[in-house]
Each structure stands twice: as structure tokens, then as C-alpha cells.
Amino acid sequence: MKKLFFELHSAVMVTLIFAAVCCGLYPLIVFGISQALFHDQANGSLIVNANGTVRGSKLLGQQFTADKYFQSRPSAAGNGYDATSSGGSNLGPTSSNLVATITQRIADYRTANGLATNTLVPADAVTASGSGLDPHISLRNAELQAPRVAKARNVSVEKVLALVRANTDPASLGFLGEPGVNVLELNLALDSLK
């Protein structure tokens, strides 16, 4: 019986020690290091305007519908860019629903941007990302939207394209993937134009 209580006491003590280390000490150390070395990333890469209002995150897409804004990639996450419902549509290439949706999106994109019916539309303009939260669009997608945005804002296309280039993130490590345009940052830059 004495041995049983000794084993039980040892098990409880080890559990309490591991709980204190794994649930208290380790998270506090990781939190402290992340705040000290990676403050912006650890806090969600938030975009804050001059008066301190959070406008969004560099990492999460938002929906823009007005002609004066660049439009984000379509989202399959919940009711559009819902971070609690992140995920793709899970429709495969043989799905008639996917084909119909993309065909409609292509027609809508061409109409919204005043493009000819034979203009090639970038894939990211009509397909949702795997997470449904992608904040970037391709450079080609942004270039096709630039005339519409310039017209709606009554500024030159060259000025809008200069902002597109200024808000283009390079490929990761310089060679992984394609350059991408962060839509939220670009639209905020457009709003700051005089």
C-alpha cells in the first residue's frame, strides 16, 4: 500500500511539473521571444492607419466591390474571407458546379473591367485559393484592373500602375512562387492619393 501511495505521489508531482513547464513556462518563453524578435508577425501583421485604427492584416484578404478599388481573389471561406471558415470549395476539375462558377466569374470579370470577350483572364481572378483568405492577386490581374480603378478615381493609369508596382511583394526568397500584389495595402495606398 505504501508503494502505491509513493507511485501515485510521484505521478501527480511529475504531472504538475510538466503542466507548469509545458502550459506555463514554455508558452511564456515563446511569447516573450516572439514579441521581442518578431513583434509585427506575432501580432498578426496588422495594418494600422495614422489615427491608430486597425484596417486589416497583411495576411488575410478582404472583399472589395466598388469600382475605385482593386478586387481580391474570390473566396470560398464561409461568407467570403471568413477566417473561422477557412478552406477551399473542395470542388474537383470535373465538377459541373465549378465549371459554371468559373465561367460566370470570367464573364463578370471581363464586364467589370471592360475587357474584350477573348481577353485571357488570370486564374487567380476567378478561382479561390486553398484557404479562401489569400490577400494577394497576381501582377497580371492587377494590371487588367488598373484602367477601371484609374477611371473610377479620375487619375492616370500610369499613376495607378506605379502604386501596383510599389505594392508588389517579390517571390519568396527571390525564386519561390510568383510576385503578388497585396490588395489591402494597394487599396489603402489608393485611398491616400491626393
C-alpha positions in Angstrom: 0.0 0.0 0.0 2.9 2.3 0.9 4.4 1.7 -2.6 1.1 2.5 -4.2 0.9 5.9 -2.5 4.5 6.6 -3.4 3.8 5.8 -7.1 0.7 7.9 -7.0 2.5 10.8 -5.4 5.3 10.6 -7.9 2.8 10.5 -10.8 0.9 13.6 -9.5 4.2 15.5 -8.9 5.5 14.7 -12.4 2.2 15.8 -13.9 2.2 19.1 -12.0 5.8 19.8 -13.0 5.1 19.0 -16.7 1.9 21.1 -16.6 3.8 24.1 -15.1 6.6 23.8 -17.7 4.5 22.9 -20.8 1.5 25.0 -20.1 3.1 28.0 -18.3 6.8 28.4 -18.6 7.4 27.3 -22.2 4.5 29.4 -23.7 5.7 32.4 -21.8 9.2 32.0 -23.2 7.9 31.6 -26.7 5.6 34.6 -26.3 8.5 36.7 -25.0 10.9 35.7 -27.8 8.2 36.3 -30.5 7.3 39.7 -29.1 11.0 40.7 -28.9 12.2 39.4 -32.2 9.1 39.2 -34.4 6.6 41.7 -32.9 4.7 42.5 -36.1 4.3 38.9 -37.2 3.4 37.7 -33.7 0.6 40.2 -33.5 -1.0 39.3 -36.9 0.9 41.6 -39.3 -1.8 44.3 -38.7 -2.1 47.3 -40.9 -2.9 50.4 -38.7 -3.7 53.8 -40.1 -2.4 57.1 -38.8 -5.1 57.5 -36.2 -4.5 54.0 -34.8 -7.4 52.2 -36.4 -6.7 48.7 -37.5 -7.6 48.4 -41.2 -6.8 44.7 -41.6 -4.0 42.2 -41.8 -1.3 41.8 -44.5 -2.0 38.1 -44.2 -5.8 38.0 -44.7 -7.8 39.0 -47.8 -10.8 41.3 -47.7 -13.7 41.8 -50.1 -13.8 45.0 -52.1 -16.6 45.6 -54.6 -16.5 49.3 -55.5 -15.0 50.2 -58.9 -12.5 52.5 -57.3 -10.8 49.5 -55.5 -8.8 46.6 -56.8 -10.8 43.4 -56.2 -9.4 40.5 -54.3 -9.3 36.9 -55.3 -12.6 35.1 -54.9 -13.1 33.4 -51.5 -14.7 30.1 -50.6 -14.2 30.7 -46.9 -17.7 30.9 -45.4 -19.4 34.1 -46.5 -16.3 35.5 -48.1 -13.0 35.9 -46.2 -14.3 34.4 -43.0 -11.2 33.3 -41.1 -13.3 31.0 -38.9 -14.3 29.0 -42.1 -11.0 29.0 -43.9 -10.9 26.4 -46.7 -11.4 25.8 -50.3 -14.5 24.8 -52.2 -13.4 21.2 -52.5 -14.9 21.1 -56.0 -12.8 19.0 -58.4 -12.0 19.7 -62.1 -14.8 17.5 -63.3 -17.4 19.3 -61.2 -20.1 21.0 -63.3 -20.7 23.5 -60.5 -17.0 24.5 -60.6 -17.1 24.9 -64.4 -20.3 27.0 -64.2 -19.0 29.2 -61.4 -15.7 29.9 -63.1 -17.4 30.6 -66.5 -19.7 33.1 -64.7 -16.7 34.7 -62.9 -14.8 35.1 -66.2 -17.8 36.8 -67.8 -18.3 39.1 -64.8 -14.5 39.9 -64.6 -14.4 40.9 -68.3 -17.6 43.0 -68.0 -16.4 44.8 -64.8 -13.1 45.6 -66.3 -14.3 46.5 -69.8 -12.3 43.7 -71.4 -12.9 42.0 -74.8 -14.7 38.7 -74.7 -11.5 36.9 -75.9 -9.2 38.5 -73.3 -7.4 35.9 -71.2 -8.3 36.2 -67.6 -5.8 35.3 -64.9 -6.7 32.1 -62.9 -6.4 34.0 -59.6 -9.2 36.4 -60.8 -11.7 33.5 -61.0 -10.6 30.8 -58.6 -10.4 30.8 -54.8 -7.2 30.0 -53.0 -6.9 26.8 -50.9 -7.5 28.8 -47.7 -10.0 31.3 -49.2 -8.1 34.0 -47.4 -5.3 34.9 -49.8 -4.5 38.6 -49.6 -2.6 38.7 -52.9 -3.5 38.8 -56.6 -1.2 38.3 -59.5 0.5 41.2 -61.2 -1.4 40.5 -64.4 -4.7 40.6 -62.5 -3.8 44.0 -61.1 -2.7 45.3 -64.5 -6.1 44.3 -66.0 -8.0 46.0 -63.2 -5.9 49.2 -63.3 -7.8 51.0 -66.1 -11.1 50.5 -64.2 -9.7 51.8 -61.0 -8.0 54.8 -62.7 -11.2 55.8 -64.4 -13.3 55.5 -61.2 -10.7 57.6 -59.3 -10.1 60.0 -62.2 -6.4 59.5 -62.1 -4.0 58.3 -64.8 -3.5 54.6 -65.4 0.3 55.2 -65.1 -0.2 56.5 -61.5 -2.3 53.5 -60.6 0.3 51.1 -62.2 3.1 52.8 -60.2 1.1 52.1 -57.0 0.7 48.5 -58.2 4.4 48.1 -58.6 5.1 49.8 -55.2 2.7 47.3 -53.5 4.0 44.1 -55.3 5.7 41.6 -53.0 8.6 39.7 -54.6 8.7 35.9 -54.9 9.6 34.3 -51.6 13.4 34.1 -51.2 13.5 35.6 -54.7 12.7 32.4 -56.5 9.8 30.6 -54.9 6.4 31.4 -56.4 5.3 34.5 -58.3 5.4 38.1 -57.2 2.0 39.1 -55.7 0.1 42.3 -55.1 -1.3 42.8 -51.6 -4.8 44.1 -52.4 -5.5 45.7 -49.0 -2.2 47.6 -49.0 -2.7 48.7 -52.6 -6.3 49.9 -51.9 -5.1 51.8 -48.8 -2.4 53.4 -50.9 -5.0 54.5 -53.4 -7.1 56.0 -50.7 -4.2 58.1 -49.6 -3.8 59.7 -53.0 -4.4 63.4 -53.1 
